[in-house]
Every structure is written in structure tokens, then in C-alpha cells.
Amino acid sequence: MRSVSPDLVAGLSVLAPRYRAVLSDVWGVVHNGVAAFRPACEALEAYRATGGIVVLITNAPRPAEPIRAQIRALGVRTEAYDDIVTSGDVTRDCLASRAERGIVHIGPERDLTLYDGLPGRLVDDGAGEILSVTGLFDDERETPEDYRPRLTAFAARGVPLVCANPDIVVERGETLVWCAGALARLYEEIGGEVVMLGKPFRPIYDAARTRIARIAGESLATREILAIGDGLPTDIRGADAQDLDVLFVTGGIHALDFGDPSHPDPALVSARLKSEGLGATAMMARLGW
């Protein structure tokens, strides 16, 4: 059950017996972009040891394989999960299904693996038929406003924008950095057409549930799956829209909104959930067993 007054639980072990599978967010729950959260990884490993299935579900705008390598380098062991579903995976499906073939990529070079093997080709702005946005080129120095003139020109031509990462900002260590969702929001404000993929939208959840069914050997009922996340507009809203129970990790992107990040004030959490029109099944400051 989800509520604006979720239970404050001591660890995932309290909830584990109720669910056969977990859909866990990655950035903000399992790592902070710099290093893995060891207690979170150990919690997922412990859950798998009980027979539970863990599928990581992330708004990373790259296919799953590069993400496996990235999180391994941050200290996330493969024992912590069974599979990964990324926003990049569903973005590839979207781009492959569309008629536009001239793709303009906006984002860092590390995301170019997104386009490997697709029927479209990367082109310059003048030949662009569709925009594929994975982030800012330099998210440590640039802001979305730096892109307004370029995006305005695309919107004037009626070029659709596919957003491969709906996140507005994420934590990188102790710093907040802009994501592709901020550019998509600006494009909408300008009047451009936007296709949003990843959390909180349905395609990534459908893909994740397909992976769970493949691992389990059968489709699982919604009530048998627990979502875990720290982002209200992505993780919590997405789980809510899919009618999934959700464990809200309050010490992630919203940590400073709830008092002491290590000891969230339940009244502040409840007020925020109510104001957002959302609910959660349980909450804890940081994921642990």
C-alpha cells in the first residue's frame, strides 16, 4: 500500500518477504556518480540471496552494457543485481521505430554508443530530422539556457526532440548537475515537440517487467514487485503511475528537503508527498538491509 505517510523502516529486510522482485533506481540509491553506496549494494545482494530478483532501472541514456562497466568501476558488484534496464535501451527502440533518419545528438561523447547499429545516422544541425538529447555537452559548466538559441532554431523547423534521460538534475558526489530532462523542459517551453523516455514513463517499466518475467520464468503480479527510488518526479511518480509499491530513499536528490538527511522528518516527507500528489509504501534515509 502507498500512503502520504509511509512507514519509516530500518532496512529492506523488513519489506523483502512481501516481494519476489525489486526494481531499483541506480544513481542516488546505489551510487552517487562517484562511488557506490556499500550498504545499498549489500542490501540488494542480501535480497538476491533470499531468492529475490533485482533489476536495476535507470535513466542513464546509454545501453545497458556501458552502464554495467560504469557501475562496476564505481564499486557495484554484479552480485547486487540480475539485470539492468536503461532509458538508453528504450530510446534505441524509439529511434529505430521512427521514420526520421537524420539524428542530431546533443550530449557528451560518452553517450554515442546509444546509436550503434541503429538505422539512422548522426548528422549536423542543418540536416537534422530529429533531436536525440542525452544531456549537456559539459554539465559542470553549462546550463540549459546556453542551449536556448540552438533549440529555438530546431523548434522553428518543427524538429521533434527525443529525451533519453528525463532527469532534470542528479547528484555527482556533493554537486547537482543538469540532465537531458532540463533541455527537454526548455524545448517544451519554446514550443517544440518532445518525446520523453525513461522514468516516470511507461515504456521503461514495461521493459523492466519483461526482464523480470524472463528471469522468473513467468510474469509477476504488480503486487509482487517493489520499486526503490529517491527521485519524486521520476522514481516515485513512475512507480505510482504503474501502481507499484515503492520504497522512498529520502537521502538522495531530495535529502536537504526533509531535515537531517540521516534522519528524515516524517512530517516533512508526508507534506511533500501530499503536495506532489504521490504516495510511498515505506521510506528510509539510505538503502540498507
N, C-alpha and C positions, 0 to 999 in steps of 0.2 A: 504493500500500500504506500502511496505517496501522499505527503502532507506538507503544509507550510510550516509545520512544527516537527521536523524529522527527529528521530531518536539519535542522541549522541552516543555512538558505540565505541568500545575500546579497541576493536580491530575487526578485520574481515572475518576472523574465525567465528564471530557472533552470528554473522549472516550466512556463512558458507553452507551450512546444512540445508538451506532453503532452495539453493540454486544449483543447476547442473552445469551452467556456463557463465562466464563473465566476459563482458565487453569492456575493456579498459582503455581509457584515454592514455596517451603516452606523455606528451610534453606537458608538464605541470603536475602529473601524477607519478610517472615512472622516472622521469628525469627533468632537469631544468635547462636543458640545452648545453650544459657544461659538464655535468656529472650525473650518474644515476643516483636515485634515492634508494639506498640499500634496503631499508625496512620495507619499502614498497615492493621491490623485486623479490625479497624473501617472502612477502605475503602471497604474491602470485605463485611463487614456487611451492609454497606450503599448500595452497589451494589445489594446484595441479596434483600434488602428492596424495590428496584425498580422492582423486578421480575426477576433479572438475576440469572443465575446458576453459582455456584463456585465449581469447582472440583480441589482439591489440587493434584499436580502431583510431586512426589518426588523420588529422587534416594536413599532413605532410603532402606537398604537391609533387611527389615523386613516386615511382612504382615501389612495391614492397621490398625488392631485393636491396636497393641502395639504403633503404631505411634499416634493414637488418644490420647492414655493415655499420651504419652510423651509430645505432644504439649499442651495438657490441663494443664499439670504440669508447662509448661513454660508460661502459661497465654493466650493461644489461645482459645477463646471461641468457642463452637460448632456453634454459630450463624454466624461465619465467613465463613462457607463452608457447602456444601451439601454432599460431599463425598471425599474420598481420594483414589488415585491410587498410589501404591508404586512399586519401582523396585523389591522389595521382592515379590510382587504379581506375576509379570511376570517371575521372577526367579523360583518360585514354579511351574508355568506352564511348564517352560522349563525342569526342572529336572524331573518332572513327565512324560514327553513325551519321555525322552531319555532311551536308553537300559541299560546304566550303572547304577548299583545299589549300588556300594560301594563308598560312598561320603566322601571325606576328606574336612572338614571345616577349612578354615583359616579366622580368625576374632575373635572378642571378644565374650565372652559367652552370652552377651545380645542379640546376633543375632540368637541364637539357635532355637527360635520359628519359624524361617524360614522353618525348616524341619518337624515340627509337622504334622503328618498324611500323609507324602509322602511315596511312595512305597520303596524308597531307605533307606539305613541305614548308619549311621555315622561309619567310620572305621579309623584305623590308617594308616600311610603313606604307609606301605608295601602292604596293601590290597586295596589301593585306585584305583578306576577305573575312577573317575572324581574329579576334584578340584572345590569346591564352595567357592569363595572368597568374603567375605563381608567387609573386612577391615584388619587393622593390629591388633594384639592382644593388643598392648599398643601403641596407636597412639600419645601419648605425649612424648614417649621416643625413640621408634623405627623409623627406616627409611626403605624404600623399599630395600635398599642394604643389610639389615640384613637378608632378605629372599632369596638372590641370590643362596646360596648353595642348599637350600631345593628345590627351584623352578627349578634349573638346573637338579636335580635328577629326578623330575617329567617329565620335558621336554624330557629327555633322554629316558624315558619309553613311550613317546607318549601319556601321560595323558592329555586330554583336560581340559581347565580351563573355568568355567562359572563365569563371573564377575557380581556380584549382585549390584554393585554401580560404574558406570563409572566415577564418580567424581575423579579427581586427588587430589585435596585438597579442604577443606572447612574452613570457619571461625568458631572458637569456641570462642566466646567473641572477644578478640582482637588478638587471636592466630590462625595461619594456621596449620591445622593438615592433615596428609596424609590419603587418602581413598583407597578403593579397586582398583580404576582405575589405581593408580600408580603401584600396583603389576601386574595388567593385562598388562600394558605397558612394564614392565620389562620382563614378561613372553614372550611377542611377540619378544622383542629384543633377548632373549635367543634362540628363535626358536620354542616356544611352540604354540599350537593351542588355540585360545581364542574365546569364545562366549561372546559378550558384550550385556548386557540388560540394560533397563532404558534409560534415555535421553542421547544422542540425537537419539536413535534408534526407529524404527517404532513400535515395539510391545507395548510399554508403551502408545504411543499415540492412537493406536487402542483401547486399553483397556479403556483409558480415554474417548474417544469419545463414546464408548459403554455405559459408565456410564452416560454421558450427555444425550444420547438418551433415556435411561431408565427414567431419571428424567423428561425430557421434554415431554416424551410420543411420540417422533418422532426423526428421525435423523436430525441433524442440518447441514446446509451447512458450508463449511470451512470458508467462509467469515463472518459467524455469530459468530465465536469463536475467542477470543483474548487470546493469551498466554502472561504470565508475568514471567520474569525471570531475574537473574543477571549474570548467567554464560555463557560466549560466547561459549565455546566448547560443552556445554550441552543444556541449555535452548534456547539460541538464534539459535544455529545451528540446534537443533531439530525442533524448530518452523519453521525455514527457509526450512528445508527439507520436512516438512509437508504442506508447503505453507500457514502457519498460520500467521496472523498479530501478532506482538509482541511488548509489552511494555518493554523496556530495563531499568532495575533498575541499574543505574550505581554505586550506593553507596554500592554495595555488595562486591563480591570477587575481583572485579577489581577497587575498589574505588580509590586506590592510583595512578592509571594509567591515570586519567583524570583531574589532578589538584586538586583543593579544593574538597574534597569528597561531601561537601554540595552544591557545585555549579559547576557541571561538565563543562569543556570547550568543547563546541560543536565541535570545530575543532579537538580536540584530539579524541573525540568519533568517528567522521566521519573517521579520518585517520585509527583508529583501525579497524572499521568495514570494511573499504575498504581493508585493509591488510589481513583480515581474510576471505574475500570473502562473507561477510554477510550483511544483512540489518535489519533495525528495522522500525516499524511504528511510534513509539514515544519513548521518554525517560524521566526519571525523576530520581533525586538522590535517593530518598526513596519513596516507595509506600505510597500514601495518597489519600484521597478523594478530 
